[in-house]
């Protein structure tokens, strides 16, 4: 079977553009923390790039660079460093939001002074994008205000360092998870209609990038069994932080002035690509990633071969968005490289590495849950070993049927035989007898 060209373990600091590189190279030894901080920086940069569009090879329409990152670990595992990265990169957006929030406060204060029977005037079209504690109606309102002001949609950035509290707040709103699924894709609108006087009615396209931190117990509440099956899990990039019991607290080497400069330049450039000096939106910029299409198909074909050999329904579900999320990561990296063709090698390496990591982590966390949630006649378990590899060099149809039953696979033996013959992995040496091909 073909292997991945690269993995996260053999990525180097040189594979990342200067604005991302410090978050990789300034972590001395902890790969999981290095991944968490590097991916946090990329998600932040994506949230600052709402005017970028890209065509994914398997999609019909253009995509916005929307990513959801979950950093899960016990207390003292490094989640505070994630917050530091968020504050560092998102500071310019936070300052902009503070000015917009002041407009709303001033309007409310003026309205109270005028009294209930006075003309309060038009509410300002405030555009607020950095969200922590909020309700779904507020998101609907902010999305609508954004569209009314700019005549287009912008993505939000969601951040929480307490996933437990975040998940608890969301439980009371049945629509939230449905919106969270559509927020991963451009063009899927959400309509909210209410009858009460102070309700906010609008049809909006809610879009967001998110970085959410928490502990393992909170993760199972945020992504429950239904969420795994409905696709909530597949839209997440999961990173488990190390449980360094008895070890020193996670550390990051201080950034140099040059490293801070590279980050600030990237942030300023992305903000300038979004808003003009006269407070209008800059034109849409399409990043040409067609040169990566062959690699996307190659990776997806590698995974489909695994699926055909294992019969894993979970992998069949998770790999689709693992590839898409990694493709969006690659697009942002390529843009931060200045879209220079000579940097495609590094971006290609990152696509393969992150696609594998996202899929592996999803399967490890949610694979068995997904399989268990399938209808009874589809019950199966996440396979640790390929069904194809379990079979001897020469075997019969009955032997395969017995193995399918033993492994509790839902796919009939005849389907495996048909697929394997089509792939030319086996040949029929006599009726009902098959042999693996070299």
C-alpha positions in Angstrom: 0.0 0.0 0.0 1.2 3.5 -0.8 2.5 5.6 2.1 2.1 9.2 3.0 4.9 11.4 1.6 5.3 13.1 5.0 3.9 13.1 8.5 3.7 15.7 11.3 6.7 14.0 13.0 9.0 14.9 10.1 7.8 18.4 9.4 10.4 21.1 10.2 10.2 24.8 11.0 11.3 25.4 7.4 8.0 24.0 6.1 6.1 27.0 7.6 6.1 30.6 6.4 7.8 33.2 8.8 4.5 34.2 10.4 3.8 30.6 11.5 7.3 29.3 12.0 7.9 30.6 15.6 5.0 28.6 16.9 6.7 25.4 15.7 10.4 26.1 16.3 10.1 27.8 19.7 8.7 24.6 21.4 11.8 22.6 22.2 10.4 19.0 22.5 6.7 18.6 23.0 5.2 17.7 19.6 1.6 17.9 20.7 2.0 21.4 22.2 3.9 22.4 19.0 1.0 21.2 16.9 -1.6 23.0 19.1 0.2 26.3 19.0 1.0 26.1 15.3 -2.5 25.1 14.3 -3.9 27.9 16.6 -1.9 30.4 14.7 -3.1 29.1 11.4 -6.8 29.2 12.5 -6.3 32.8 13.7 -4.8 33.7 10.4 -7.7 32.1 8.5 -10.1 34.1 10.6 -8.3 37.2 9.5 -8.6 36.1 5.8 -12.4 36.2 5.1 -11.9 37.7 1.7 -9.8 34.7 0.5 -11.6 32.0 -1.6 -10.3 28.7 -2.9 -11.7 25.9 -5.1 -11.4 22.5 -3.5 -11.1 19.8 -6.2 -14.1 17.8 -5.0 -16.4 20.9 -4.4 -18.5 22.7 -7.0 -18.3 26.2 -5.4 -15.6 28.3 -3.8 -14.7 27.8 -0.2 -13.8 30.2 2.6 -11.0 29.2 4.9 -13.0 28.0 7.9 -11.4 25.8 10.5 -12.3 24.5 14.0 -9.6 23.5 16.4 -10.1 21.6 19.7 -7.1 21.7 22.1 -7.9 19.1 24.8 -5.7 18.3 27.9 -5.6 18.3 31.7 -4.8 21.4 33.8 -1.2 22.5 33.3 -0.9 21.0 29.8 -0.3 24.2 27.9 -3.8 25.6 27.2 -2.7 29.0 28.6 -0.2 29.2 25.8 -3.0 28.7 23.3 -4.7 31.7 24.8 -1.4 33.7 24.5 -1.2 32.8 20.8 -4.8 33.8 20.2 -4.4 37.2 22.0 -1.1 37.8 20.1 -2.5 37.3 16.6 -6.1 38.5 17.2 -5.2 41.7 19.0 -5.8 43.9 16.0 -9.3 42.4 15.5 -10.0 42.7 19.2 -9.2 46.4 19.2 -11.4 46.9 16.1 -14.2 45.1 17.9 -13.9 47.2 21.0 -14.5 50.3 18.9 -17.6 48.7 17.3 -18.9 47.6 20.7 -18.6 51.2 21.9 -20.9 52.2 19.1 -23.6 49.8 20.5 -23.1 51.0 24.1 -23.3 54.6 23.1 -26.5 53.9 21.2 -28.1 52.1 24.1 -27.1 54.8 26.6 -28.6 57.5 24.3 -31.8 55.4 23.9 -32.2 55.1 27.7 -31.8 58.9 28.1 -34.4 59.6 25.4 -37.0 57.4 27.1 -39.4 54.7 25.8 -41.6 57.1 23.8 -38.8 59.0 22.0 -37.4 58.3 18.5 -34.2 56.4 19.2 -32.9 56.5 15.7 -31.2 53.8 13.7 -29.1 51.3 15.6 -25.5 51.4 14.4 -24.4 48.7 12.0 -21.6 47.4 14.3 -19.5 44.6 13.0 -18.2 42.4 15.8 -16.3 39.2 14.9 -14.4 38.0 18.0 -16.8 36.0 20.2 -16.4 34.2 23.5 -19.6 34.2 25.6 -22.6 34.6 23.4 -26.0 33.3 22.4 -27.2 32.2 19.0 -29.6 35.2 18.6 -26.6 37.5 19.1 -24.7 35.7 16.4 -27.7 36.0 14.0 -27.9 39.8 14.8 -24.1 40.4 14.3 -24.1 38.4 11.0 -27.1 40.5 9.8 -25.5 43.8 10.8 -22.3 42.8 9.0 -24.2 42.0 5.8 -26.3 45.2 6.0 -23.1 47.3 6.4 -20.8 45.6 3.9 -23.3 43.7 1.6 -21.3 40.5 2.2 -20.6 38.0 4.9 -17.6 37.9 7.2 -16.5 35.0 9.4 -16.6 35.1 13.2 -13.8 33.9 15.4 -14.9 31.8 18.4 -12.6 31.3 21.3 -13.0 29.6 24.7 -10.5 28.4 27.2 -13.3 26.6 29.2 -14.9 24.1 26.9 -17.1 22.8 29.7 -18.8 26.2 30.3 -19.0 26.7 26.5 -20.6 23.3 26.0 -23.0 23.8 28.9 -24.2 27.1 27.5 -24.8 25.5 24.1 -26.9 22.6 25.5 -29.7 25.0 26.1 -29.9 25.9 22.5 -31.0 23.0 20.2 -30.2 25.0 17.0 -26.6 25.6 18.0 -25.1 22.4 16.7 -27.0 22.6 13.5 -25.6 26.1 13.0 -22.1 24.9 13.9 -22.3 22.4 11.1 -23.3 25.0 8.5 -20.7 27.5 9.8 -18.0 25.3 8.3 -19.3 25.9 4.8 -19.9 29.1 2.8 -23.4 29.5 1.4 -25.5 27.5 3.9 -27.9 30.1 5.3 -29.8 29.9 8.7 -33.2 31.5 9.2 -34.3 32.7 12.6 -38.0 33.9 13.0 -39.5 34.9 16.4 -42.8 36.5 17.5 -41.7 38.3 20.6 -41.2 42.0 20.4 -37.5 42.1 21.0 -36.7 39.1 18.8 -34.3 39.5 15.9 -35.5 37.9 12.6 -33.1 37.4 9.8 -31.8 34.9 7.3 -28.0 34.9 7.5 -24.9 32.9 6.5 -23.2 32.3 9.8 -19.5 31.4 9.3 -16.8 30.9 11.8 -13.3 29.7 12.7 -12.9 28.5 16.3 -10.3 27.6 18.9 -11.8 25.8 21.9 -9.7 24.5 24.8 -10.8 22.1 27.6 -10.5 18.8 29.3 -11.5 15.4 28.2 -14.8 15.3 30.1 -16.0 18.5 28.4 -15.2 17.1 25.0 -17.7 14.3 25.3 -20.4 16.9 26.2 -19.5 19.2 23.4 -19.3 16.4 20.8 -21.8 13.7 21.9 -22.8 10.5 20.2 -25.3 12.2 17.9 -22.7 14.9 17.1 -20.3 12.2 16.0 -22.8 10.7 13.5 -24.2 14.0 12.3 -20.7 15.3 11.3 -19.9 17.6 14.2 -16.7 15.6 15.0 -15.6 15.5 11.4 -15.5 19.3 11.2 -13.0 19.5 14.1 -9.3 19.4 14.2 -8.5 17.6 17.5 -5.2 17.9 19.3 -4.6 16.2 22.6 -2.1 17.9 24.8 0.4 15.8 26.7 -0.4 14.8 30.3 3.1 15.5 31.7 2.4 14.3 35.2 5.3 15.2 37.5 7.0 17.2 34.8 7.8 20.9 34.4 5.0 23.1 33.1 5.0 23.4 29.3 7.3 26.2 28.0 7.8 28.2 24.9 11.0 30.0 24.2 10.7 33.8 24.1 10.1 35.2 20.6 12.7 37.4 19.1 12.0 40.9 17.7 12.2 39.5 14.2 9.7 36.8 14.9 7.2 39.3 16.4 7.8 41.5 13.4 7.0 38.7 11.0 3.7 38.0 12.9 2.7 41.7 13.0 3.4 42.1 9.2 1.2 39.1 8.4 -1.6 40.4 10.6 -1.5 43.9 9.2 -1.4 42.5 5.6 -4.4 40.2 6.2 -6.4 43.1 7.8 -5.5 45.3 4.9 -6.7 42.6 2.5 -10.1 42.6 4.3 -10.9 46.3 5.0 -10.0 49.3 2.9 -9.0 52.7 4.4 -12.5 54.0 3.7 -14.1 51.1 5.6 -15.3 49.1 2.7 -14.5 45.5 2.0 -11.6 44.7 -0.2 -12.3 42.6 -3.3 -12.5 38.8 -3.1 -9.1 37.2 -3.7 -9.1 33.6 -5.2 -6.0 31.6 -4.2 -5.1 29.3 -7.1 -4.5 25.9 -5.4 -5.2 23.7 -8.5 -1.5 22.6 -8.4 -2.4 20.7 -5.2 -5.4 18.8 -6.7 -3.3 15.8 -7.7 -1.9 15.5 -4.2 -5.4 15.7 -2.7 -6.6 12.9 -4.9 -3.5 10.9 -4.1 -4.1 11.1 -0.4 -7.8 10.4 -0.7 -7.1 7.4 -2.8 -4.7 6.1 -0.2 -7.4 6.3 2.4 -10.0 4.8 0.2 -7.7 1.8 -0.3 -7.6 1.5 3.5 -11.4 1.7 3.7 -11.9 -1.0 1.1 -9.5 -3.3 3.1 -10.9 -2.5 6.5 -14.6 -1.8 5.9 -14.4 1.1 8.3 -17.5 3.3 8.1 -16.0 5.8 10.4 -12.9 6.3 8.3 -15.2 6.6 5.2 -16.9 9.5 7.0 -14.0 11.3 8.7 -11.4 11.3 5.8 -13.6 13.6 3.6 -13.4 16.6 5.9 -9.9 15.7 7.2 -8.7 16.3 3.6 -10.8 19.5 3.3 -9.5 21.0 6.6 -5.9 20.2 5.7 -6.5 21.7 2.2 -7.7 24.9 3.9 -4.6 24.9 6.1 -2.4 24.5 3.1 -4.2 27.4 1.3 -3.6 29.8 4.2 0.1 28.7 4.4 0.5 29.2 0.7 -1.0 32.7 1.0 1.3 33.5 3.9 4.2 32.4 1.7 3.1 35.1 -0.8 1.7 32.4 -3.1 5.2 31.8 -4.5 5.4 28.7 -6.7 8.8 27.9 -5.2 7.1 27.2 -1.8 4.7 24.6 -3.1 6.9 21.8 -1.9 6.6 22.9 1.7 2.9 23.5 1.4 2.5 20.0 -0.1 4.3 18.4 2.8 2.0 20.2 5.2 -1.2 19.1 3.4 -0.2 15.4 3.6 1.0 15.7 7.2 -2.1 17.5 8.6 -4.6 15.4 6.6 -3.1 12.3 8.2 -3.0 13.8 11.7 -6.6 15.1 11.6 -7.9 11.7 10.4 -5.9 9.7 12.9 -6.9 11.8 15.8 -10.6 11.7 14.7 -10.5 7.9 14.4 -8.8 7.5 17.7 -11.3 9.7 19.6 -14.6 9.0 17.8 -14.1 6.0 15.5 -15.6 3.4 17.8 -18.4 5.8 18.8 -19.3 6.3 15.1 -19.3 2.5 14.4 -21.4 1.7 17.5 -23.9 4.3 16.4 -24.6 2.7 13.1 -27.9 0.6 12.8 -27.6 -2.9 14.1 -27.1 -4.6 10.8 -24.2 -2.1 10.3 -22.6 -2.7 13.7 -18.8 -2.9 13.5 -15.7 -1.7 15.4 -12.9 0.5 14.2 -10.4 -1.9 12.7 -6.9 -2.0 14.1 -5.9 -4.4 11.3 -6.9 -4.5 7.7 -9.4 -7.3 6.7 -7.4 -7.8 3.5 -4.2 -8.3 5.6 -6.0 -10.8 7.8 -6.7 -13.1 4.9 -4.0 -15.7 4.0 -2.3 -15.6 0.6 -5.0 -18.0 -0.8 -8.5 -18.2 0.6 -12.0 -19.1 -0.3 -15.3 -17.1 -0.4 -16.5 -19.0 2.7 -13.3 -18.2 4.6 -13.9 -14.5 3.9 -17.5 -14.8 5.0 -16.4 -16.3 8.3 -13.9 -13.5 8.8 -16.5 -10.8 8.0 -18.8 -12.4 10.6 -16.0 -12.7 13.2 -15.0 -9.1 12.8 -18.7 -7.9 12.9 -18.4 -6.1 9.6 -21.6 -4.9 7.9 -20.2 -5.0 4.4 -21.0 -8.4 2.7 -18.1 -10.6 1.6 -19.2 -10.3 -2.0 -18.7 -6.5 -1.9 -15.1 -6.9 -0.7 -14.4 -9.5 -3.4 -15.9 -7.3 -6.1 -13.9 -4.2 -4.9 -10.6 -6.1 -4.5 -10.9 -7.7 -7.9 -11.6 -4.3 -9.4 -8.5 -2.9 -7.7 -6.6 -6.0 -9.0 -5.5 -6.8 -5.5 -6.7 -10.4 -5.9 -7.3 -12.9 -8.7 -9.8 -15.8 -8.9 -7.7 -18.9 -9.4 -10.7 -21.2 -9.5 -14.4 -20.8 -8.7 -14.8 -19.4 -5.2 -11.0 -19.5 -4.6 -8.9 -16.3 -4.6 -5.3 -15.4 -4.2 -3.6 -12.1 -3.4 -1.6 -10.7 -6.2 2.0 -9.6 -5.7 
